[in-house]
């Protein structure tokens, strides 16, 4: 068994989730030797502008994928919501571990819930998807752009720069900060981003040794749900300039897939849903997502 190098972003959240995954992998594969390669991505370097203004989806993975392609790393651990629909030639998503809670949360120390925020309250988020969801529920709010890592955003809400922020529950849980959430938002209010709460492990195509090692931590149900959601993304050609959400759930023997998309300025909101027999493969799940995405397009 050869020694392997895994690539990750340098942010506290990326390191926490990546190291937790590696710990699980090492427990399932005793004797495996893994070395960490930290990569600073374009998305990490640019903190003063909304992502939609600086290049869209892929800003958090491009440099990491370059490390795979030039063989400085053997595998890369991503938040799947950061991964574009089309992967570079020569790379593949080889493993999807079990998913954390995909829902969004409100952190509003003085008010608690979205409904309790006063009229005109400032709410910070860098996501066009979240902005539309918030304004659909509370059109009286002042939703402002807010970049930075989780700690930075929490400091800003604690300092009163904004009355509330919206974050992914998965990120707070992985950082041991789950108690900071004052309300968990139902998908009926704020439909999650494609792949939110899920990790994806990317490798070089044809590296069967690494793929075989990763099989020990792959979760087939999560992979099917993520494939359905990414099918919507692929059909719509979504990026960070596109307010886009897709959320797949298992209900008995069925897959329930909900999605919405809008123009970058928030106009032309389209929503849709598909129910189907639980897919037998990721490819079948992706086809369901692509059909829903095509209908929304």
N, C-alpha and C positions, 0 to 999 in steps of 0.2 A: 504494500500500500504506500503510494508516494505521499510526500508532504504537500499540502495544498495551501494556497493563499486565497483569502477572501477579501473582497473590496467592499468598502462601505463609505458613506458620507461621514463627515467629522462632527456633525451636530450631536448634541446630547441624546436626542430621541433616536437618531439613526444608530448610534453606538449601542444604546440600551437594547433596542429591538434586535439588532444584529448579533450582539453578544449572547442574548438569551437564546436565539435560534442556534448559534454555534454550540452553546452548552448542551442543548437538547440533542444536537447531532452527535456530539462527542460521547454523550451517554449511550446513544444507540449504536455507535461505532467505536468501541474501545480500541485504543491504540492509534486512532486517527490523529495526525499532527496538523494543526491549522495555524497559519500566521495571518495577522491582520494588516491590511493595507488601507490607510485612510486617504480619501480623495476629497479635495475641495472642488465642488462643482460650480458652474456658472450661477445656478440658482442660489447657492450659498454666498457667493461673492456680492451679488446685487441685492441689497436690502432696502434701498430707498425708493423703489418704484414697484408698482403692481406687476405681477408676472405677465399679465396680458400685454404689457407694453414692451417687454424685453425678450420675446421669443417664444413664449408659450410652452406647451408640454414638452418634456424632455430635458429641461434645464437642470434637473437634479440627477440625471442618469448618464448624460453624454460622456463626460470624462471617465466615469466608472466603466462604461462599455468599451471605451478606448483601452483601458487597462486590461480588459479581457481579450480584446482583439490582438493586442501586442504582447500577450502572454505574461504580463506582470502579475496577473491574477487568474485563478482558475474558476472562481465563482463569485457572484456579486449578489448581495442581499438588498432588495429594493422594497420600498412601499409601493405596492402595485398601482396605487392611484397616481404615482409620478411617472409611470411607464407609458410611453406612447403606444398606440395600437399596432403600429408596424415596427418590428425590431430590425436592427441592422443585419445585413446579410452575414451569415456565419454564427449568429447568436440565437439562443432559444431559452424560453422559460422552462426550466427542467423540474421545478419543484414549487409547490404551493403548500406551506404548512397550515395547520388549523388557524382559523380566523379569530381575531379579537372582535369585540363588539363594534359594528360598523357605524353606529349612530353618532350624530353630532350632539354637542352639549352646549348649554349656556353657562358662562361664569359671570354672575352678576352679584357681587358680594353684598351690596346694599339692598337689592330688590328680589333676588332669588330666581324668578321665572320671567319668561318672555312676556306673559300677560301682565305681570306686575310692574314692568318698566313704565315710567311716566311718559306722557306724550312728549315727543321731540327728543327723547333720550338718545345719546350717541352710542352706537354699537359698532365695534371694530371687527372687520373681517377682510381678508385679502381675496376671498373667493366670490366670483360672480354668481355662482350657484347659490351660495349661502345668502348673498345679498337679495336675490330674487325671492328666496323662500321667506326671509325675514319680512320683506316688504309686502309679500302676499298676505302674511299673517297680521302684520302691523304696519300699514302704509304710513303711519304718522311718525315712525322712527327716523332718525338721522343715521344712516348706515355709512360709515367712513372706512377708507382703506387703511389696513393695519398689517404691516409686514413684520418679520422677525421670528425668532424661534419661540418655543412655548414659554420659556422663562421670561423672555422680553415682553411678550403679550400679557402674561400674568402680572408683571410689574406695572405695566401701563394701566391695567384695570384697577389694580390695588392703589395706584397713585391718583385715581380719579380722572385720568385723561379721557376715558370712556366709561360709560355706565355698565357695559357688558361686552364680552367677547364671545365668539363662537369657535369652538375647537372640536377636533375629532376625539371622541371618548377613548378610542384605542390608544392614542398618543399619551393621554393623561394616565391611563392605566399602566402603560409600559414604563412610564417615568415614576410610578408610585405616587401619582398626584390625583388619583381618581376622586378623592374627597373634595377637590377644588370645584368640581362641577356642581352647580346649584340647580340645574334642571337637565334631564336627558330628553332630547327632542325626538318625538315620534317621527318615523319616516313619512307619516301622513302630513306632517308640518314641514319637515326638512329632509327630502329624499337624499340619501348619502351619495357621495361621489363614487364613480366606477372603481371597484376594488378597495374601497376604504376599509381599513382594519385588517387587510390581508397583506402578507408579504409574498414576494415572488423572488425565487432564486434563479438567476440567469447564468448560463454557462455557454461555452462554445459548442456549436453543433458538432456531433460526432465524438464528443468526449464521453464515451460510454462508461468509463470507470467512475467519473464524477457523478454522472446520472444515476448509476447503480448505488453509489453511496447515499445520494440524496433520497432515494426511494424509501428509506427508513423513516423519513419525517414528512413525506408527502401525504396530504389529506385529500382524498378523491372528492368528497362532497364540497369542500371549499373550492377546489379546482373547477368543478362544474359550475358553481355559482359565479365565480370570477370570470370564467370563459363566457357565460351568458352576458354578463355586464360588459365585458370588453367587446363582445360582438356588437353591442349598441354603439360603442365608441368607434369601432372600425367602420361601421356603416355610415356614421355621421361625420367621420373625419374630424372628430373633436380635438381641440387643444385648449390651452389655458385662456384663449380668447372666447371660448364657447361655454356659456352656462349649460352644463350637461350633468345629468344624474342618471344612475341606473342601479337598481337594487334587486337582487335575486334572493328568494327565500325558498326553503323546502316546506311544503304543506302536505303532510302525508306522503302520497306517491306522486305528488305534482310539484312542478317548478312554477313559482309565481314570480314574474319579472315585471317591474314597473320602471318607467323611464320618463324623463322630460328633457327638453332642449329648447333654447331660445336664441335669438340673435344676440350679438355682443352688447347691444344697447338695452337688452331686456325685452325687446318687442317680440312678437310672434311666438309666444309660449305655446308649445305643443306637449301634450302628455299622452302616454299610452301604457297599455298593460297587455301581457300575454300569459296565458296559463297553458301548460303542456304536461304530458306524462314525463316523469323524471328522466332526464337524458341518460343514455347509456354510455356517453363519452363526452369529453370536452369539445370535440368537434361538433357533435350534435347540439350541445348547449350553445356554442358560438353561433350556429346557424339560426337558433331561435332568437338570439340577441340581434343578429344582423337583420332578421325579418322585421323585428320591432323597430330597429333603427331606420330601416328603409321606409317603413310606414310613417315615421316621424319626419323623415327628410322631405 
